[in-house]
Amino acid sequence: MRQLHQAGYPVPSVHLLEPTNSPFGKPVTIMERIAGQVMGPLFFGAYGGKQRKLLALCCAWFVQLHRLDCDPLLMT
């Protein structure tokens, strides 16, 4: 997530990452809460031009993510 943020992609901050020693017996990630609405109900409750704008926004984020050079992002 840090590397995606440094590459200019909008991601929440990670406050805690515990991949092995979680008290829940599973990996745990605690992330920044992003204020706003859940995209699914917002999208499916929209009509016409509003729904097209939301779809275009999601597609733009998807394209931006997949245009990133992944080599620096995979280096740890």
PyMOL Python script that loads the backbone (N, CA, C, O; Angstrom):
from pymol import cmd

cmd.read_pdbstr("""\
ATOM      1  N   MET A   1       0.826  -1.181   0.000  1.00  0.00           N
ATOM      2  CA  MET A   1       0.000   0.000   0.000  1.00  0.00           C
ATOM      3  C   MET A   1       0.875   1.251   0.000  1.00  0.00           C
ATOM      4  O   MET A   1       0.578   2.230  -0.685  1.00  0.00           O
ATOM      5  N   ARG A   2       1.950   1.205   0.773  1.00  0.00           N
ATOM      6  CA  ARG A   2       2.861   2.350   0.814  1.00  0.00           C
ATOM      7  C   ARG A   2       3.443   2.615  -0.565  1.00  0.00           C
ATOM      8  O   ARG A   2       3.562   3.763  -0.992  1.00  0.00           O
ATOM      9  N   GLN A   3       3.801   1.543  -1.251  1.00  0.00           N
ATOM     10  CA  GLN A   3       4.393   1.701  -2.578  1.00  0.00           C
ATOM     11  C   GLN A   3       3.365   2.216  -3.585  1.00  0.00           C
ATOM     12  O   GLN A   3       3.711   3.011  -4.459  1.00  0.00           O
ATOM     13  N   LEU A   4       2.130   1.786  -3.481  1.00  0.00           N
ATOM     14  CA  LEU A   4       1.088   2.318  -4.355  1.00  0.00           C
ATOM     15  C   LEU A   4       0.870   3.804  -4.076  1.00  0.00           C
ATOM     16  O   LEU A   4       0.707   4.597  -5.003  1.00  0.00           O
ATOM     17  N   HIS A   5       0.867   4.177  -2.791  1.00  0.00           N
ATOM     18  CA  HIS A   5       0.722   5.587  -2.429  1.00  0.00           C
ATOM     19  C   HIS A   5       1.871   6.415  -3.008  1.00  0.00           C
ATOM     20  O   HIS A   5       1.646   7.487  -3.569  1.00  0.00           O
ATOM     21  N   GLN A   6       3.089   5.918  -2.873  1.00  0.00           N
ATOM     22  CA  GLN A   6       4.263   6.624  -3.402  1.00  0.00           C
ATOM     23  C   GLN A   6       4.205   6.743  -4.924  1.00  0.00           C
ATOM     24  O   GLN A   6       4.765   7.675  -5.500  1.00  0.00           O
ATOM     25  N   ALA A   7       3.529   5.800  -5.569  1.00  0.00           N
ATOM     26  CA  ALA A   7       3.385   5.845  -7.028  1.00  0.00           C
ATOM     27  C   ALA A   7       2.256   6.769  -7.457  1.00  0.00           C
ATOM     28  O   ALA A   7       2.012   6.944  -8.651  1.00  0.00           O
ATOM     29  N   GLY A   8       1.552   7.375  -6.465  1.00  0.00           N
ATOM     30  CA  GLY A   8       0.493   8.317  -6.786  1.00  0.00           C
ATOM     31  C   GLY A   8      -0.897   7.724  -6.880  1.00  0.00           C
ATOM     32  O   GLY A   8      -1.828   8.402  -7.315  1.00  0.00           O
ATOM     33  N   TYR A   9      -1.057   6.462  -6.476  1.00  0.00           N
ATOM     34  CA  TYR A   9      -2.374   5.824  -6.530  1.00  0.00           C
ATOM     35  C   TYR A   9      -3.077   6.035  -5.191  1.00  0.00           C
ATOM     36  O   TYR A   9      -2.456   5.853  -4.144  1.00  0.00           O
ATOM     37  N   PRO A  10      -4.349   6.412  -5.199  1.00  0.00           N
ATOM     38  CA  PRO A  10      -5.055   6.703  -3.942  1.00  0.00           C
ATOM     39  C   PRO A  10      -5.401   5.435  -3.160  1.00  0.00           C
ATOM     40  O   PRO A  10      -6.271   4.664  -3.566  1.00  0.00           O
ATOM     41  N   VAL A  11      -4.721   5.230  -2.050  1.00  0.00           N
ATOM     42  CA  VAL A  11      -4.976   4.076  -1.179  1.00  0.00           C
ATOM     43  C   VAL A  11      -5.028   4.544   0.274  1.00  0.00           C
ATOM     44  O   VAL A  11      -4.419   5.558   0.615  1.00  0.00           O
ATOM     45  N   PRO A  12      -5.746   3.823   1.130  1.00  0.00           N
ATOM     46  CA  PRO A  12      -5.760   4.177   2.548  1.00  0.00           C
ATOM     47  C   PRO A  12      -4.443   3.802   3.216  1.00  0.00           C
ATOM     48  O   PRO A  12      -3.722   2.924   2.742  1.00  0.00           O
ATOM     49  N   SER A  13      -4.140   4.470   4.315  1.00  0.00           N
ATOM     50  CA  SER A  13      -2.945   4.138   5.098  1.00  0.00           C
ATOM     51  C   SER A  13      -3.186   2.842   5.862  1.00  0.00           C
ATOM     52  O   SER A  13      -4.302   2.563   6.299  1.00  0.00           O
ATOM     53  N   VAL A  14      -2.136   2.062   6.016  1.00  0.00           N
ATOM     54  CA  VAL A  14      -2.209   0.839   6.816  1.00  0.00           C
ATOM     55  C   VAL A  14      -1.651   1.168   8.199  1.00  0.00           C
ATOM     56  O   VAL A  14      -0.508   1.606   8.325  1.00  0.00           O
ATOM     57  N   HIS A  15      -2.460   0.957   9.228  1.00  0.00           N
ATOM     58  CA  HIS A  15      -2.034   1.232  10.600  1.00  0.00           C
ATOM     59  C   HIS A  15      -1.377   0.021  11.238  1.00  0.00           C
ATOM     60  O   HIS A  15      -0.471   0.166  12.059  1.00  0.00           O
ATOM     61  N   LEU A  16      -1.824  -1.167  10.868  1.00  0.00           N
ATOM     62  CA  LEU A  16      -1.278  -2.392  11.456  1.00  0.00           C
ATOM     63  C   LEU A  16      -1.392  -3.513  10.439  1.00  0.00           C
ATOM     64  O   LEU A  16      -2.439  -3.704   9.820  1.00  0.00           O
ATOM     65  N   LEU A  17      -0.311  -4.246  10.277  1.00  0.00           N
ATOM     66  CA  LEU A  17      -0.303  -5.445   9.432  1.00  0.00           C
ATOM     67  C   LEU A  17       0.320  -6.559  10.251  1.00  0.00           C
ATOM     68  O   LEU A  17       1.500  -6.498  10.594  1.00  0.00           O
ATOM     69  N   GLU A  18      -0.452  -7.558  10.558  1.00  0.00           N
ATOM     70  CA  GLU A  18       0.028  -8.692  11.336  1.00  0.00           C
ATOM     71  C   GLU A  18      -0.258  -9.969  10.566  1.00  0.00           C
ATOM     72  O   GLU A  18      -1.319 -10.574  10.724  1.00  0.00           O
ATOM     73  N   PRO A  19       0.709 -10.387   9.714  1.00  0.00           N
ATOM     74  CA  PRO A  19       0.445 -11.535   8.840  1.00  0.00           C
ATOM     75  C   PRO A  19       0.478 -12.895   9.539  1.00  0.00           C
ATOM     76  O   PRO A  19      -0.126 -13.848   9.047  1.00  0.00           O
ATOM     77  N   THR A  20       1.174 -13.004  10.682  1.00  0.00           N
ATOM     78  CA  THR A  20       1.325 -14.337  11.278  1.00  0.00           C
ATOM     79  C   THR A  20       0.921 -14.432  12.747  1.00  0.00           C
ATOM     80  O   THR A  20       0.360 -15.452  13.149  1.00  0.00           O
ATOM     81  N   ASN A  21       1.180 -13.423  13.556  1.00  0.00           N
ATOM     82  CA  ASN A  21       0.968 -13.536  15.000  1.00  0.00           C
ATOM     83  C   ASN A  21      -0.285 -12.812  15.485  1.00  0.00           C
ATOM     84  O   ASN A  21      -0.256 -12.165  16.531  1.00  0.00           O
ATOM     85  N   SER A  22      -1.347 -12.909  14.762  1.00  0.00           N
ATOM     86  CA  SER A  22      -2.599 -12.252  15.123  1.00  0.00           C
ATOM     87  C   SER A  22      -3.303 -13.020  16.242  1.00  0.00           C
ATOM     88  O   SER A  22      -3.272 -14.250  16.260  1.00  0.00           O
ATOM     89  N   PRO A  23      -3.931 -12.311  17.169  1.00  0.00           N
ATOM     90  CA  PRO A  23      -4.693 -13.016  18.211  1.00  0.00           C
ATOM     91  C   PRO A  23      -5.935 -13.726  17.652  1.00  0.00           C
ATOM     92  O   PRO A  23      -6.566 -14.510  18.361  1.00  0.00           O
ATOM     93  N   PHE A  24      -6.282 -13.461  16.407  1.00  0.00           N
ATOM     94  CA  PHE A  24      -7.447 -14.082  15.780  1.00  0.00           C
ATOM     95  C   PHE A  24      -7.111 -15.379  15.053  1.00  0.00           C
ATOM     96  O   PHE A  24      -8.000 -16.055  14.536  1.00  0.00           O
ATOM     97  N   GLY A  25      -5.835 -15.722  15.016  1.00  0.00           N
ATOM     98  CA  GLY A  25      -5.423 -16.940  14.319  1.00  0.00           C
ATOM     99  C   GLY A  25      -5.381 -16.804  12.817  1.00  0.00           C
ATOM    100  O   GLY A  25      -5.167 -17.789  12.110  1.00  0.00           O
ATOM    101  N   LYS A  26      -5.583 -15.590  12.312  1.00  0.00           N
ATOM    102  CA  LYS A  26      -5.548 -15.297  10.884  1.00  0.00           C
ATOM    103  C   LYS A  26      -4.796 -13.989  10.688  1.00  0.00           C
ATOM    104  O   LYS A  26      -4.660 -13.218  11.638  1.00  0.00           O
ATOM    105  N   PRO A  27      -4.306 -13.720   9.489  1.00  0.00           N
ATOM    106  CA  PRO A  27      -3.684 -12.414   9.238  1.00  0.00           C
ATOM    107  C   PRO A  27      -4.678 -11.278   9.475  1.00  0.00           C
ATOM    108  O   PRO A  27      -5.873 -11.422   9.220  1.00  0.00           O
ATOM    109  N   VAL A  28      -4.170 -10.151   9.965  1.00  0.00           N
ATOM    110  CA  VAL A  28      -5.005  -8.992  10.264  1.00  0.00           C
ATOM    111  C   VAL A  28      -4.378  -7.736   9.664  1.00  0.00           C
ATOM    112  O   VAL A  28      -3.167  -7.531   9.754  1.00  0.00           O
ATOM    113  N   THR A  29      -5.208  -6.909   9.059  1.00  0.00           N
ATOM    114  CA  THR A  29      -4.791  -5.599   8.567  1.00  0.00           C
ATOM    115  C   THR A  29      -5.783  -4.577   9.105  1.00  0.00           C
ATOM    116  O   THR A  29      -6.994  -4.738   8.956  1.00  0.00           O
ATOM    117  N   ILE A  30      -5.262  -3.523   9.733  1.00  0.00           N
ATOM    118  CA  ILE A  30      -6.095  -2.408  10.171  1.00  0.00           C
ATOM    119  C   ILE A  30      -5.699  -1.211   9.328  1.00  0.00           C
ATOM    120  O   ILE A  30      -4.540  -0.797   9.307  1.00  0.00           O
ATOM    121  N   MET A  31      -6.702  -0.658   8.622  1.00  0.00           N
ATOM    122  CA  MET A  31      -6.433   0.415   7.670  1.00  0.00           C
ATOM    123  C   MET A  31      -7.189   1.677   8.053  1.00  0.00           C
ATOM    124  O   MET A  31      -8.133   1.652   8.843  1.00  0.00           O
ATOM    125  N   GLU A  32      -6.747   2.767   7.473  1.00  0.00           N
ATOM    126  CA  GLU A  32      -7.401   4.057   7.635  1.00  0.00           C
ATOM    127  C   GLU A  32      -8.845   3.958   7.153  1.00  0.00           C
ATOM    128  O   GLU A  32      -9.143   3.318   6.145  1.00  0.00           O
ATOM    129  N   ARG A  33      -9.722   4.604   7.897  1.00  0.00           N
ATOM    130  CA  ARG A  33     -11.123   4.660   7.469  1.00  0.00           C
ATOM    131  C   ARG A  33     -11.277   5.832   6.507  1.00  0.00           C
ATOM    132  O   ARG A  33     -10.864   6.954   6.800  1.00  0.00           O
ATOM    133  N   ILE A  34     -11.865   5.555   5.381  1.00  0.00           N
ATOM    134  CA  ILE A  34     -12.099   6.581   4.380  1.00  0.00           C
ATOM    135  C   ILE A  34     -13.565   7.009   4.478  1.00  0.00           C
ATOM    136  O   ILE A  34     -14.472   6.198   4.290  1.00  0.00           O
ATOM    137  N   ALA A  35     -13.781   8.279   4.772  1.00  0.00           N
ATOM    138  CA  ALA A  35     -15.147   8.780   4.874  1.00  0.00           C
ATOM    139  C   ALA A  35     -15.798   8.762   3.486  1.00  0.00           C
ATOM    140  O   ALA A  35     -15.159   9.079   2.483  1.00  0.00           O
ATOM    141  N   GLY A  36     -17.044   8.397   3.453  1.00  0.00           N
ATOM    142  CA  GLY A  36     -17.758   8.396   2.181  1.00  0.00           C
ATOM    143  C   GLY A  36     -18.819   7.318   2.165  1.00  0.00           C
ATOM    144  O   GLY A  36     -19.199   6.780   3.204  1.00  0.00           O
ATOM    145  N   GLN A  37     -19.282   7.017   0.993  1.00  0.00           N
ATOM    146  CA  GLN A  37     -20.330   6.029   0.810  1.00  0.00           C
ATOM    147  C   GLN A  37     -19.763   4.769   0.178  1.00  0.00           C
ATOM    148  O   GLN A  37     -18.744   4.809  -0.511  1.00  0.00           O
ATOM    149  N   VAL A  38     -20.429   3.663   0.419  1.00  0.00           N
ATOM    150  CA  VAL A  38     -20.061   2.402  -0.217  1.00  0.00           C
ATOM    151  C   VAL A  38     -20.447   2.502  -1.691  1.00  0.00           C
ATOM    152  O   VAL A  38     -21.554   2.925  -2.024  1.00  0.00           O
ATOM    153  N   MET A  39     -19.537   2.115  -2.558  1.00  0.00           N
ATOM    154  CA  MET A  39     -19.727   2.333  -3.982  1.00  0.00           C
ATOM    155  C   MET A  39     -20.885   1.526  -4.584  1.00  0.00           C
ATOM    156  O   MET A  39     -21.591   2.036  -5.454  1.00  0.00           O
ATOM    157  N   GLY A  40     -21.096   0.288  -4.142  1.00  0.00           N
ATOM    158  CA  GLY A  40     -22.139  -0.551  -4.738  1.00  0.00           C
ATOM    159  C   GLY A  40     -23.526   0.076  -4.671  1.00  0.00           C
ATOM    160  O   GLY A  40     -24.151   0.300  -5.707  1.00  0.00           O
ATOM    161  N   PRO A  41     -24.022   0.366  -3.453  1.00  0.00           N
ATOM    162  CA  PRO A  41     -25.352   0.986  -3.367  1.00  0.00           C
ATOM    163  C   PRO A  41     -25.420   2.353  -4.053  1.00  0.00           C
ATOM    164  O   PRO A  41     -26.444   2.715  -4.632  1.00  0.00           O
ATOM    165  N   LEU A  42     -24.325   3.100  -3.981  1.00  0.00           N
ATOM    166  CA  LEU A  42     -24.294   4.407  -4.634  1.00  0.00           C
ATOM    167  C   LEU A  42     -24.455   4.239  -6.150  1.00  0.00           C
ATOM    168  O   LEU A  42     -25.223   4.959  -6.789  1.00  0.00           O
ATOM    169  N   PHE A  43     -23.719   3.279  -6.710  1.00  0.00           N
ATOM    170  CA  PHE A  43     -23.770   3.038  -8.152  1.00  0.00           C
ATOM    171  C   PHE A  43     -25.138   2.510  -8.585  1.00  0.00           C
ATOM    172  O   PHE A  43     -25.749   3.037  -9.516  1.00  0.00           O
ATOM    173  N   PHE A  44     -25.616   1.460  -7.897  1.00  0.00           N
ATOM    174  CA  PHE A  44     -26.860   0.823  -8.325  1.00  0.00           C
ATOM    175  C   PHE A  44     -28.095   1.658  -7.994  1.00  0.00           C
ATOM    176  O   PHE A  44     -29.178   1.400  -8.520  1.00  0.00           O
ATOM    177  N   GLY A  45     -27.936   2.661  -7.124  1.00  0.00           N
ATOM    178  CA  GLY A  45     -29.031   3.564  -6.842  1.00  0.00           C
ATOM    179  C   GLY A  45     -29.053   4.774  -7.762  1.00  0.00           C
ATOM    180  O   GLY A  45     -29.999   5.561  -7.740  1.00  0.00           O
ATOM    181  N   ALA A  46     -28.016   4.920  -8.563  1.00  0.00           N
ATOM    182  CA  ALA A  46     -27.920   6.059  -9.492  1.00  0.00           C
ATOM    183  C   ALA A  46     -28.586   5.695 -10.816  1.00  0.00           C
ATOM    184  O   ALA A  46     -28.757   4.522 -11.144  1.00  0.00           O
ATOM    185  N   TYR A  47     -28.953   6.726 -11.560  1.00  0.00           N
ATOM    186  CA  TYR A  47     -29.621   6.507 -12.843  1.00  0.00           C
ATOM    187  C   TYR A  47     -28.990   7.370 -13.918  1.00  0.00           C
ATOM    188  O   TYR A  47     -28.484   8.459 -13.649  1.00  0.00           O
ATOM    189  N   GLY A  48     -29.031   6.867 -15.134  1.00  0.00           N
ATOM    190  CA  GLY A  48     -28.640   7.637 -16.308  1.00  0.00           C
ATOM    191  C   GLY A  48     -27.223   8.167 -16.247  1.00  0.00           C
ATOM    192  O   GLY A  48     -26.257   7.423 -16.077  1.00  0.00           O
ATOM    193  N   GLY A  49     -27.132   9.474 -16.390  1.00  0.00           N
ATOM    194  CA  GLY A  49     -25.829  10.121 -16.474  1.00  0.00           C
ATOM    195  C   GLY A  49     -24.988   9.948 -15.225  1.00  0.00           C
ATOM    196  O   GLY A  49     -23.765   9.836 -15.319  1.00  0.00           O
ATOM    197  N   LYS A  50     -25.611   9.923 -14.059  1.00  0.00           N
ATOM    198  CA  LYS A  50     -24.878   9.764 -12.794  1.00  0.00           C
ATOM    199  C   LYS A  50     -24.220   8.396 -12.744  1.00  0.00           C
ATOM    200  O   LYS A  50     -23.062   8.281 -12.343  1.00  0.00           O
ATOM    201  N   GLN A  51     -24.937   7.368 -13.144  1.00  0.00           N
ATOM    202  CA  GLN A  51     -24.380   6.022 -13.141  1.00  0.00           C
ATOM    203  C   GLN A  51     -23.235   5.912 -14.139  1.00  0.00           C
ATOM    204  O   GLN A  51     -22.226   5.269 -13.850  1.00  0.00           O
ATOM    205  N   ARG A  52     -23.376   6.525 -15.302  1.00  0.00           N
ATOM    206  CA  ARG A  52     -22.294   6.509 -16.305  1.00  0.00           C
ATOM    207  C   ARG A  52     -21.053   7.217 -15.772  1.00  0.00           C
ATOM    208  O   ARG A  52     -19.935   6.759 -16.008  1.00  0.00           O
ATOM    209  N   LYS A  53     -21.233   8.326 -15.058  1.00  0.00           N
ATOM    210  CA  LYS A  53     -20.089   9.048 -14.488  1.00  0.00           C
ATOM    211  C   LYS A  53     -19.372   8.208 -13.437  1.00  0.00           C
ATOM    212  O   LYS A  53     -18.142   8.188 -13.390  1.00  0.00           O
ATOM    213  N   LEU A  54     -20.133   7.518 -12.596  1.00  0.00           N
ATOM    214  CA  LEU A  54     -19.525   6.651 -11.588  1.00  0.00           C
ATOM    215  C   LEU A  54     -18.786   5.488 -12.223  1.00  0.00           C
ATOM    216  O   LEU A  54     -17.701   5.119 -11.773  1.00  0.00           O
ATOM    217  N   LEU A  55     -19.363   4.909 -13.262  1.00  0.00           N
ATOM    218  CA  LEU A  55     -18.705   3.814 -13.970  1.00  0.00           C
ATOM    219  C   LEU A  55     -17.415   4.307 -14.626  1.00  0.00           C
ATOM    220  O   LEU A  55     -16.397   3.615 -14.590  1.00  0.00           O
ATOM    221  N   ALA A  56     -17.452   5.482 -15.216  1.00  0.00           N
ATOM    222  CA  ALA A  56     -16.252   6.053 -15.839  1.00  0.00           C
ATOM    223  C   ALA A  56     -15.171   6.301 -14.791  1.00  0.00           C
ATOM    224  O   ALA A  56     -13.989   6.084 -15.057  1.00  0.00           O
ATOM    225  N   LEU A  57     -15.567   6.751 -13.606  1.00  0.00           N
ATOM    226  CA  LEU A  57     -14.604   6.984 -12.533  1.00  0.00           C
ATOM    227  C   LEU A  57     -13.939   5.677 -12.099  1.00  0.00           C
ATOM    228  O   LEU A  57     -12.720   5.623 -11.938  1.00  0.00           O
ATOM    229  N   CYS A  58     -14.738   4.628 -11.911  1.00  0.00           N
ATOM    230  CA  CYS A  58     -14.173   3.323 -11.540  1.00  0.00           C
ATOM    231  C   CYS A  58     -13.238   2.793 -12.622  1.00  0.00           C
ATOM    232  O   CYS A  58     -12.170   2.260 -12.319  1.00  0.00           O
ATOM    233  N   CYS A  59     -13.632   2.938 -13.863  1.00  0.00           N
ATOM    234  CA  CYS A  59     -12.799   2.482 -14.976  1.00  0.00           C
ATOM    235  C   CYS A  59     -11.495   3.265 -15.027  1.00  0.00           C
ATOM    236  O   CYS A  59     -10.441   2.694 -15.306  1.00  0.00           O
ATOM    237  N   ALA A  60     -11.554   4.563 -14.762  1.00  0.00           N
ATOM    238  CA  ALA A  60     -10.344   5.395 -14.764  1.00  0.00           C
ATOM    239  C   ALA A  60      -9.381   4.943 -13.668  1.00  0.00           C
ATOM    240  O   ALA A  60      -8.173   4.877 -13.895  1.00  0.00           O
ATOM    241  N   TRP A  61      -9.909   4.631 -12.472  1.00  0.00           N
ATOM    242  CA  TRP A  61      -9.045   4.126 -11.394  1.00  0.00           C
ATOM    243  C   TRP A  61      -8.417   2.792 -11.788  1.00  0.00           C
ATOM    244  O   TRP A  61      -7.238   2.555 -11.526  1.00  0.00           O
ATOM    245  N   PHE A  62      -9.204   1.927 -12.414  1.00  0.00           N
ATOM    246  CA  PHE A  62      -8.719   0.618 -12.842  1.00  0.00           C
ATOM    247  C   PHE A  62      -7.598   0.778 -13.875  1.00  0.00           C
ATOM    248  O   PHE A  62      -6.563   0.118 -13.787  1.00  0.00           O
ATOM    249  N   VAL A  63      -7.816   1.652 -14.843  1.00  0.00           N
ATOM    250  CA  VAL A  63      -6.801   1.905 -15.871  1.00  0.00           C
ATOM    251  C   VAL A  63      -5.545   2.504 -15.242  1.00  0.00           C
ATOM    252  O   VAL A  63      -4.433   2.098 -15.577  1.00  0.00           O
ATOM    253  N   GLN A  64      -5.713   3.473 -14.327  1.00  0.00           N
ATOM    254  CA  GLN A  64      -4.566   4.087 -13.658  1.00  0.00           C
ATOM    255  C   GLN A  64      -3.765   3.038 -12.900  1.00  0.00           C
ATOM    256  O   GLN A  64      -2.535   3.039 -12.959  1.00  0.00           O
ATOM    257  N   LEU A  65      -4.444   2.143 -12.190  1.00  0.00           N
ATOM    258  CA  LEU A  65      -3.767   1.089 -11.434  1.00  0.00           C
ATOM    259  C   LEU A  65      -2.963   0.179 -12.357  1.00  0.00           C
ATOM    260  O   LEU A  65      -1.827  -0.180 -12.046  1.00  0.00           O
ATOM    261  N   HIS A  66      -3.549  -0.191 -13.481  1.00  0.00           N
ATOM    262  CA  HIS A  66      -2.888  -1.142 -14.376  1.00  0.00           C
ATOM    263  C   HIS A  66      -1.847  -0.490 -15.290  1.00  0.00           C
ATOM    264  O   HIS A  66      -1.110  -1.189 -15.986  1.00  0.00           O
ATOM    265  N   ARG A  67      -1.785   0.811 -15.288  1.00  0.00           N
ATOM    266  CA  ARG A  67      -0.726   1.497 -16.035  1.00  0.00           C
ATOM    267  C   ARG A  67       0.535   1.702 -15.195  1.00  0.00           C
ATOM    268  O   ARG A  67       1.583   2.067 -15.727  1.00  0.00           O
ATOM    269  N   LEU A  68       0.436   1.470 -13.890  1.00  0.00           N
ATOM    270  CA  LEU A  68       1.605   1.633 -13.029  1.00  0.00           C
ATOM    271  C   LEU A  68       2.674   0.612 -13.397  1.00  0.00           C
ATOM    272  O   LEU A  68       2.370  -0.534 -13.726  1.00  0.00           O
ATOM    273  N   ASP A  69       3.915   1.039 -13.338  1.00  0.00           N
ATOM    274  CA  ASP A  69       5.037   0.123 -13.550  1.00  0.00           C
ATOM    275  C   ASP A  69       5.129  -0.755 -12.304  1.00  0.00           C
ATOM    276  O   ASP A  69       5.427  -0.258 -11.219  1.00  0.00           O
ATOM    277  N   CYS A  70       4.878  -2.044 -12.451  1.00  0.00           N
ATOM    278  CA  CYS A  70       4.822  -2.918 -11.284  1.00  0.00           C
ATOM    279  C   CYS A  70       6.200  -3.323 -10.754  1.00  0.00           C
ATOM    280  O   CYS A  70       6.299  -3.748  -9.603  1.00  0.00           O
ATOM    281  N   ASP A  71       7.255  -3.208 -11.543  1.00  0.00           N
ATOM    282  CA  ASP A  71       8.572  -3.641 -11.070  1.00  0.00           C
ATOM    283  C   ASP A  71       8.981  -2.953  -9.758  1.00  0.00           C
ATOM    284  O   ASP A  71       9.360  -3.652  -8.819  1.00  0.00           O
ATOM    285  N   PRO A  72       8.922  -1.615  -9.648  1.00  0.00           N
ATOM    286  CA  PRO A  72       9.292  -1.004  -8.380  1.00  0.00           C
ATOM    287  C   PRO A  72       8.335  -1.357  -7.247  1.00  0.00           C
ATOM    288  O   PRO A  72       8.734  -1.369  -6.082  1.00  0.00           O
ATOM    289  N   LEU A  73       7.080  -1.643  -7.575  1.00  0.00           N
ATOM    290  CA  LEU A  73       6.095  -1.972  -6.546  1.00  0.00           C
ATOM    291  C   LEU A  73       6.301  -3.349  -5.954  1.00  0.00           C
ATOM    292  O   LEU A  73       5.920  -3.601  -4.811  1.00  0.00           O
ATOM    293  N   LEU A  74       6.904  -4.248  -6.726  1.00  0.00           N
ATOM    294  CA  LEU A  74       7.105  -5.615  -6.246  1.00  0.00           C
ATOM    295  C   LEU A  74       8.387  -5.770  -5.451  1.00  0.00           C
ATOM    296  O   LEU A  74       8.597  -6.797  -4.807  1.00  0.00           O
ATOM    297  N   MET A  75       9.235  -4.776  -5.487  1.00  0.00           N
ATOM    298  CA  MET A  75      10.475  -4.824  -4.705  1.00  0.00           C
ATOM    299  C   MET A  75      10.144  -4.512  -3.252  1.00  0.00           C
ATOM    300  O   MET A  75       9.468  -3.524  -2.963  1.00  0.00           O
ATOM    301  N   THR A  76      10.619  -5.355  -2.339  1.00  0.00           N
ATOM    302  CA  THR A  76      10.352  -5.112  -0.905  1.00  0.00           C
ATOM    303  C   THR A  76      11.606  -4.794  -0.157  1.00  0.00           C
ATOM    304  O   THR A  76      11.564  -4.563   1.051  1.00  0.00           O
TER     305      THR A  76
END
""", "prot")
cmd.dss("prot")
cmd.show_as("cartoon", "prot")
cmd.util.cbc("prot")
cmd.orient("prot")
